[in-house]
Amino acid sequence: MKSGWSTVACAAALLAGCAGQGTERPASTSSTQTGADAPRSASDDPYPSTYRAYPGVVTAITGATIFDGEGGRIDNGTIVLADGRIQAVGGADTPVPEGATRIDGAGRWVTPGVIDVHSHLGDYPSPGVEAHSDGNEITSPVRPEVWAEHSVWPQDPGFSRALANGGVTTLQVLPGSANLFGGRGVTLRNVPARTVQAMRFPGAPRGLKIACGENPKRVYGGRNQMPQTRMGNIALMRQTWQRAAEYRDRRRREPNTARDMALETLAGALEGDILVHNHCYRADEMALMLDMAREFGFRISTFHHAVEAYKIADLLEDNGTCAAMWSDWWGFKMEAYDAVNENIPLVHNAGACAIVHSDDSNGIQRLNQEAAKALADGRRMGIDISDEVAWRWLGINPARALGIEDETGSLRPGKRADVVLWNGHPFSVYTRPQQVWIDGALLYDMNDPRLRPVSDFELGQPGEGDVK
């Protein structure tokens, strides 16, 4: 059986050091390890990233319309990629290095690579069979000790589809939302690799998935255990955060404190080393969660799904909390009923951090179209947001939510060269990525069969990875 996305991708990788195919082996850690040698915080990583970028060549795209991911636009623009980074971005007079590969972008658009803050690729991979259902450890409502990356299957065909169809270059894989505390999430580079650590975004903080609302009370209340109600959700959460705060304080006083894997994750969130990502739909519950964050001294990076975020957009802005939303999913359960299609532009218009996310292996392939729908809905109600500003929902905003805005999310000199050349306007339903670069390496080209990565487990239907 071949390993990775495709024979071609792996062959190219082996010629110059496959992305993340490092041979370093992290020191092993025992669940009972104590003493000064034990990891003391979330930043002490027993599973470090072994990611290494694929090799690229100096490349210049000229004559394109550029959305820089932060709200800027350049017509007849030029972008230069070199040594894995963005070397220059500007107008037609931007110098192009001698010998650079030139790509004529006339009539096309360039954007940063799309970032999805909420994915389950690899943890709920295709084919979607019970044996592959590894995203939710539902044995207890409190499971912060589990890590999503330990379930990620790098050969999931969804990764290559997200790259080729959606221009997705970075994604966060999260545990599911059955638990109040679902465990750690992981931010990945969307590259072919043999191991999850070879996909991990270097230096990206891990996330903590927590959930409020219907899911935890339904899953565990149905077993006649706590939580069975929304007040049970909050009570058990507060008890758990209190234990985590006591563990953190004890660990500071007593360096030889025995490790508790679950409380170590929560202490990392309290210390700000792990970013909190909160599955939450209703406005009243999001407000309660913000109160809890203030009570225990942590910050919620992002509310996910956030169907009623439009009701509390001012609170989100005041707390520096993002809302990752769908454009128009609603009504599939009671807490998703009070949705409006203008949710995303309303949150944006209030000055808060708005993000378009997928939570779906098909939706991740069309996040540009999801953003376009939200943009159109906002304009219909009189919220006039330009195309280039709306790209913040797929660019710098999700990068900030993941703590990687200094590295990616916008087209600025010095940042990673994560770039998509679209064959038309990126908010058109007819547009597809023409070429996609990650760290300046061309990993997808719609006109080159050698650069259309597919998994060994592709199904082969038209549009589902068939490259013939």
Secondary structure, DSSP 8 states (H G I E B T S, - for coil): ---SS-HHHHHHHHHH--TT----------TT--STTS--STTS-SS-----------EEEEEEEEE-SSS-EEEEEEEEEETTEEEEEESTT----TT-EEEE-TT-EEEE-EEEEEE-TTTS-SS--GGG--S--TTSSB-TT-BGGGT--TT-HHHHHHHHHH-EEEEEE---SSSSEEEEEEEEE----SSSTTTB-TT---EEEEE-SHHHHHHHHTTT-S--SHHHHHHHHHHHHHHHHHHHHHHHH-TT----HHHHHHHHHHTTSSEEEEEE--HHHHHHHHHHHHHHT--EEEEEE-TTGGGGHHHHHHHT-EEEE-SS---SSGGGSS--TTHHHHHHHTT-EEEE---STTGGGGHHHHHHHHHHHHHHTT----HHHHGGGTTHHHHHHTT-TTTSSS--TTSB--EEEESS-TTSTT--EEEEEETTEEEEETT-GGG----TT----TTTT---
